Amino acid sequence: MLHVSSRSPQGSPWRSQLRDLHGRFEQGLRACRRKEFVTTHAAFGYLAACCGLTQMAVAGPGPESGPSPPRFRLIIEFIGTAGPR
């Protein structure tokens, strides 16, 4: 579940909003036939992990982590196997 630390006083006002958001994600994702997605960078890794999804990022989280030829090959294989649409 998406969360804010329960020990953080700043987290208190956001807790119910995050629970609501998480519930909307869960409800929306129930209808998805596929649980895999491809993104241009790894920014959605945490979201994917917490929602039971598999992310394949073309590049890493940093600006210097561009895709290499072996990485492109892996992405093409992933798309061919998982078939994200």
Buried (B, 14 or more C-beta within 10 A) or exposed (E): EBEBEEEEEEEEEBBEEBEEEBEEBEEEEEEEEEEBBBBEBBEBBEEBEEBEBBBBBBBBEEEEBEBEEEBEEEBEEBBEEBEEE
